[in-house]
Amino acid sequence: MNATLPTAEDLRAALAGLLDGLPPKQAAQAVDRLIANYRGTTPTDAPVLRDRSDVAAYAAYRMPATFEAVRAALAALQEAAPDWAPVTHTDIGGGTGAASWAVAGTWEGPRTTVLDWAEPALALGRELAELSGSPALRAAEWRRARIGAGQELAPTDLITVSYVLKELTADVRAALVDTAAAAAQAVVVVEPGTPDGYARIIEARDRLIAAGLRVAAPCPHSEACPIEPGTDWCHFSARVSRSSLHRKVKGGSLPYEDEKFSYVVATRFATEPVSARVTRKPQIRKGLVLLDLCTRDEALRRATVTKRHGELYRAARDVAWGDEWPPGENA
């Protein structure tokens, strides 16, 4: 394993080592329970991950996808603030540590504290960190804490909140975001790439802006989102490689899947957001590329790039969903 910056391959290797011997049927049953919980209403004082079997199933089922989604959001922050790096990091509701792995894989050496209400998740997270080969992950503090209203956070450079808001009531979500905004220099919030996940991201975005932070990504601006509520939602996609255990647990045969996610990154320091971001998978047709863009002038628009545009056309054929446009403007 990479002794400094852990990768997705390192995470899969750690999971394979820790979960070796886990019966796929048992894991699949635990995954079914988790899916039912996540699709239902979960009380804020009841951990979703109840015991070792739940945690092991979750790790195989969700950690690789969460890692890739958070890593994509962190890459956007890095793109907007290439000279900034966190010294301290707090992972709220971090569970088994997928977001902490993503942070450790983005910057060298942040001191991480993982907060979660489920001790079985924290215990497995510690074990995975020991297998990571990363000094930063091995030195992380794993602390049991109730998430939400009344929570106190020490000042920190970076706070991550990934796939947590769904588990909270509206008032607790608001309190958590406000607390994070007051404690951190940069806040990264990631939710599923669904209409309701996007709605929670917009709620968080509005509260972060009201608290005095500025949006660094994915939006090119900190003004109101130009999407009319109920007509569409902003989300992105990350490619996730599946291990053999992952395929067994999820019942799939493909060696990969695409994780859809919505996110917001907001900071108290100056950043350079992209002038426009590709908000849908580019449509490549004969002699032209259609790009759906969110732009700095607060508008959604479709750009048509044809062969007549020369180098720009070649760049359009290579640009990906979620990338800046035109490419290299913030380089």
C-alpha positions as CSV (number, residue, x, y, z in Angstrom):
1,M,0.0,0.0,0.0
2,N,1.0,3.6,-0.5
3,A,2.6,4.6,2.8
4,T,1.5,8.2,2.4
5,L,-1.7,8.8,0.4
6,P,-4.2,5.9,0.5
7,T,-6.1,5.1,-2.7
8,A,-9.3,3.3,-3.6
9,E,-7.3,0.2,-4.2
10,D,-5.8,0.5,-0.7
11,L,-9.3,0.7,0.7
12,R,-10.5,-2.3,-1.2
13,A,-7.5,-4.3,0.0
14,A,-8.1,-3.3,3.7
15,L,-11.8,-4.3,3.4
16,A,-10.9,-7.6,1.8
17,G,-8.4,-8.3,4.6
18,L,-10.8,-7.3,7.4
19,L,-13.9,-8.9,5.9
20,D,-12.3,-12.2,4.7
21,G,-14.6,-15.0,5.7
22,L,-17.8,-12.9,6.0
23,P,-20.6,-15.1,4.6
24,P,-22.1,-13.3,1.6
25,K,-25.6,-14.4,2.5
26,Q,-25.3,-12.9,6.0
27,A,-23.8,-9.7,4.5
28,A,-26.6,-9.5,1.9
29,Q,-29.3,-9.8,4.6
30,A,-27.6,-7.0,6.6
31,V,-27.5,-4.9,3.5
32,D,-31.2,-5.5,2.9
33,R,-31.9,-4.2,6.5
34,L,-29.7,-1.1,5.9
35,I,-31.5,-0.3,2.6
36,A,-34.9,-0.6,4.4
37,N,-33.6,1.8,7.2
38,Y,-32.2,4.3,4.8
39,R,-35.4,4.4,2.7
40,G,-37.5,4.7,5.9
41,T,-37.5,7.1,8.8
42,T,-34.6,6.7,11.2
43,P,-34.7,8.3,14.6
44,T,-31.8,10.7,15.2
45,D,-31.0,8.9,18.5
46,A,-30.9,5.4,16.9
47,P,-27.7,4.4,15.0
48,V,-28.4,2.8,11.7
49,L,-25.4,0.5,12.1
50,R,-26.3,-1.6,15.2
51,D,-23.8,-4.3,15.4
52,R,-20.7,-5.9,13.8
53,S,-22.7,-7.6,11.0
54,D,-24.4,-4.4,10.0
55,V,-21.1,-2.5,10.0
56,A,-19.3,-5.2,8.0
57,A,-22.1,-5.2,5.5
58,Y,-22.1,-1.5,5.3
59,A,-18.3,-1.4,4.8
60,A,-18.5,-3.8,1.8
61,Y,-21.7,-2.2,0.4
62,R,-21.1,1.5,0.8
63,M,-17.5,2.5,1.7
64,P,-16.0,2.3,-1.8
65,A,-18.8,4.5,-3.3
66,T,-18.7,7.0,-0.4
67,F,-14.9,7.2,-0.8
68,E,-15.2,8.0,-4.5
69,A,-18.0,10.6,-4.1
70,V,-16.2,12.4,-1.3
71,R,-12.9,12.2,-3.1
72,A,-14.5,13.9,-6.1
73,A,-15.9,16.7,-3.9
74,L,-12.4,17.2,-2.3
75,A,-10.8,17.3,-5.8
76,A,-13.2,20.2,-6.6
77,L,-12.1,22.0,-3.5
78,Q,-8.4,21.4,-4.4
79,E,-9.1,22.7,-7.8
80,A,-10.6,25.9,-6.4
81,A,-7.9,26.4,-3.7
82,P,-4.7,24.6,-5.0
83,D,-2.5,26.3,-2.4
84,W,-4.7,25.4,0.6
85,A,-4.3,22.2,2.7
86,P,-6.0,21.3,6.0
87,V,-4.0,20.6,9.1
88,T,-7.0,19.4,11.0
89,H,-10.1,17.6,9.9
90,T,-13.3,16.5,11.6
91,D,-15.5,13.8,10.0
92,I,-19.0,14.2,11.4
93,G,-21.0,11.0,11.3
94,G,-17.9,9.4,9.8
95,G,-18.8,5.8,10.6
96,T,-16.2,3.5,9.3
97,G,-14.2,6.4,7.9
98,A,-14.8,6.5,4.1
99,A,-14.5,10.3,4.1
100,S,-11.4,10.2,6.2
101,W,-9.8,7.9,3.8
102,A,-10.7,10.3,1.0
103,V,-9.2,13.2,2.9
104,A,-6.0,11.3,3.7
105,G,-5.8,10.4,0.0
106,T,-6.1,14.1,-1.0
107,W,-3.7,15.9,1.4
108,E,-0.7,14.6,3.3
109,G,-0.9,14.5,7.0
110,P,-4.2,16.1,8.2
111,R,-5.0,15.3,11.9
112,T,-8.4,13.6,11.7
113,T,-11.1,13.2,14.3
114,V,-14.0,10.9,13.4
115,L,-17.3,11.5,15.3
116,D,-20.1,8.9,15.2
117,W,-22.8,7.6,17.4
118,A,-22.3,3.9,16.5
119,E,-19.4,2.3,18.4
120,P,-19.4,-0.8,16.2
121,A,-18.7,1.5,13.2
122,L,-16.0,3.3,15.0
123,A,-14.4,0.1,16.0
124,L,-14.3,-1.2,12.5
125,G,-13.1,2.1,11.3
126,R,-10.1,1.9,13.6
127,E,-9.3,-1.6,12.3
128,L,-9.4,-0.4,8.7
129,A,-7.2,2.6,9.5
130,E,-4.6,0.2,11.0
131,L,-4.6,-1.7,7.7
132,S,-4.3,1.5,5.6
133,G,-0.6,2.0,5.6
134,S,-1.4,5.7,6.1
135,P,0.3,7.4,9.1
136,A,-2.5,10.0,9.2
137,L,-5.3,7.4,9.3
138,R,-3.5,5.3,11.9
139,A,-3.2,8.4,14.1
140,A,-6.9,9.4,13.7
141,E,-9.0,9.8,16.8
142,W,-12.3,7.8,16.7
143,R,-14.7,9.3,19.1
144,R,-18.3,8.3,20.0
145,A,-20.6,11.4,19.9
146,R,-24.3,12.0,19.3
147,I,-24.7,13.9,16.1
148,G,-26.9,17.0,15.8
149,A,-28.5,19.5,18.2
150,G,-26.3,20.6,21.1
151,Q,-23.1,19.2,19.6
152,E,-20.0,21.2,20.3
153,L,-17.1,21.1,17.8
154,A,-13.6,22.3,18.3
155,P,-12.3,24.7,15.7
156,T,-10.9,22.8,12.7
157,D,-9.7,23.5,9.1
158,L,-12.0,21.0,7.4
159,I,-15.3,19.4,8.2
160,T,-16.8,16.6,6.1
161,V,-20.4,15.5,6.4
162,S,-21.1,12.7,4.0
163,Y,-24.3,10.7,3.7
164,V,-25.4,11.8,7.1
165,L,-28.2,14.5,6.7
166,K,-30.8,11.9,5.5
167,E,-30.6,10.3,9.0
168,L,-31.5,13.6,10.7
169,T,-34.7,15.6,11.2
170,A,-34.9,19.0,9.6
171,D,-34.1,21.0,12.7
172,V,-31.2,18.7,13.6
173,R,-29.8,19.0,10.1
174,A,-30.0,22.8,10.4
175,A,-28.2,22.8,13.8
176,L,-25.5,20.4,12.5
177,V,-24.8,22.6,9.4
178,D,-24.7,25.8,11.5
179,T,-22.3,24.2,14.0
180,A,-20.0,23.0,11.2
181,A,-20.0,26.4,9.6
182,A,-19.0,28.1,12.9
183,A,-16.2,25.6,13.5
184,A,-14.5,25.1,10.2
185,Q,-12.6,27.0,7.5
186,A,-14.0,24.6,4.9
187,V,-17.1,22.5,4.9
188,V,-17.8,19.6,2.5
189,V,-21.3,18.1,2.5
190,V,-22.1,15.1,0.3
191,E,-25.5,13.4,-0.1
192,P,-27.0,10.9,-2.5
193,G,-27.6,12.2,-6.1
194,T,-31.4,12.0,-5.8
195,P,-33.9,14.8,-5.8
196,D,-34.3,14.7,-2.0
197,G,-30.5,14.4,-1.6
198,Y,-30.1,17.5,-3.7
199,A,-32.8,19.3,-1.7
200,R,-30.8,18.6,1.5
201,I,-27.6,19.9,-0.2
202,I,-29.4,23.1,-1.2
203,E,-30.7,23.6,2.4
204,A,-27.1,23.1,3.6
205,R,-25.7,25.4,0.9
206,D,-28.1,28.2,1.9
207,R,-27.2,27.9,5.6
208,L,-23.5,27.9,4.9
209,I,-23.8,31.1,2.8
210,A,-26.0,32.7,5.5
211,A,-23.2,31.9,8.0
212,G,-20.7,33.8,5.9
213,L,-19.0,31.1,3.9
214,R,-18.7,31.3,0.1
215,V,-19.3,28.4,-2.3
216,A,-16.2,26.9,-3.8
217,A,-17.8,24.0,-5.7
218,P,-19.6,22.7,-7.6
219,C,-21.3,26.0,-8.2
220,P,-19.4,28.7,-10.1
221,H,-21.1,31.3,-7.7
222,S,-22.7,31.8,-4.3
223,E,-25.9,33.2,-5.6
224,A,-29.2,31.3,-5.6
225,C,-29.2,28.0,-7.5
226,P,-30.7,28.6,-11.0
227,I,-32.6,25.3,-11.0
228,E,-36.3,25.9,-10.5
229,P,-37.3,23.7,-7.5
230,G,-39.1,20.5,-8.5
231,T,-38.0,20.7,-12.2
232,D,-34.5,19.1,-11.9
233,W,-31.7,18.4,-9.5
234,C,-27.9,18.9,-9.6
235,H,-25.9,15.8,-9.2
236,F,-22.7,14.1,-10.4
237,S,-21.3,10.6,-11.0
238,A,-18.2,8.8,-9.8
239,R,-17.0,5.4,-11.2
240,V,-16.5,2.8,-8.4
241,S,-14.6,-0.4,-8.9
242,R,-16.2,-3.4,-7.3
243,S,-14.4,-6.1,-5.4
244,S,-15.6,-9.7,-5.6
245,L,-17.1,-9.4,-2.1
246,H,-18.7,-6.1,-3.1
247,R,-20.3,-7.9,-6.1
248,K,-21.6,-10.7,-4.0
249,V,-23.1,-8.4,-1.4
250,K,-24.8,-6.2,-4.0
251,G,-25.8,-9.1,-6.2
252,G,-24.2,-7.5,-9.3
253,S,-22.0,-9.0,-12.0
254,L,-20.3,-5.8,-13.4
255,P,-16.8,-5.0,-12.1
256,Y,-17.9,-1.4,-11.6
257,E,-20.8,0.9,-10.7
258,D,-21.5,4.6,-11.0
259,E,-22.3,6.4,-7.7
260,K,-24.6,9.4,-8.2
261,F,-24.1,12.1,-5.6
262,S,-24.8,15.8,-4.8
263,Y,-22.4,18.0,-2.9
264,V,-21.5,21.5,-1.8
265,V,-18.1,22.8,-0.7
266,A,-18.0,26.2,1.1
267,T,-15.1,28.0,2.6
268,R,-14.2,31.1,4.8
269,F,-11.1,31.7,2.7
270,A,-10.7,33.0,-0.9
271,T,-11.1,30.4,-3.7
272,E,-11.3,30.5,-7.5
273,P,-14.5,28.6,-8.5
274,V,-14.7,27.4,-12.1
275,S,-16.3,29.8,-14.6
276,A,-18.7,27.0,-15.6
277,R,-19.2,23.3,-14.7
278,V,-20.6,20.5,-16.8
279,T,-23.7,19.4,-15.1
280,R,-24.7,16.4,-17.2
281,K,-23.0,13.7,-19.2
282,P,-21.8,15.3,-22.4
283,Q,-23.7,14.3,-25.5
284,I,-21.2,13.4,-28.3
285,R,-22.7,13.4,-31.7
286,K,-21.3,13.4,-35.2
287,G,-19.2,16.5,-35.6
288,L,-20.5,18.2,-32.4
289,V,-20.6,17.9,-28.5
290,L,-23.5,19.2,-26.4
291,L,-22.6,20.4,-22.9
292,D,-25.1,21.3,-20.2
293,L,-23.4,24.0,-18.1
294,C,-24.0,25.9,-14.9
295,T,-22.2,29.3,-15.4
296,R,-20.8,32.0,-13.2
297,D,-23.5,34.5,-14.4
298,E,-26.0,32.3,-12.5
299,A,-27.5,30.8,-15.7
300,L,-28.0,27.3,-16.9
301,R,-27.2,26.9,-20.6
302,R,-26.4,24.4,-23.3
303,A,-23.2,24.9,-25.2
304,T,-22.8,23.4,-28.7
305,V,-19.1,22.8,-29.6
306,T,-18.5,21.8,-33.2
307,K,-15.4,20.8,-35.3
308,R,-15.2,24.4,-36.3
309,H,-14.0,25.2,-32.8
310,G,-10.8,23.2,-33.3
311,E,-8.9,22.6,-30.0
312,L,-12.0,23.4,-28.0
313,Y,-13.9,20.7,-29.9
314,R,-11.2,18.1,-29.1
315,A,-11.4,19.2,-25.5
316,A,-15.1,18.9,-25.5
317,R,-14.9,15.3,-26.6
318,D,-12.7,14.5,-23.6
319,V,-14.5,16.5,-21.0
320,A,-16.4,14.6,-18.3
321,W,-19.6,15.2,-16.3
322,G,-18.6,17.5,-13.3
323,D,-15.5,19.0,-15.0
324,E,-14.9,22.7,-15.4
325,W,-15.5,24.3,-18.8
326,P,-13.5,25.5,-20.7
327,P,-10.8,23.1,-19.3
328,G,-7.7,24.6,-17.7
329,E,-9.1,28.0,-16.8
330,N,-8.2,27.6,-13.1
331,A,-4.9,25.9,-13.9
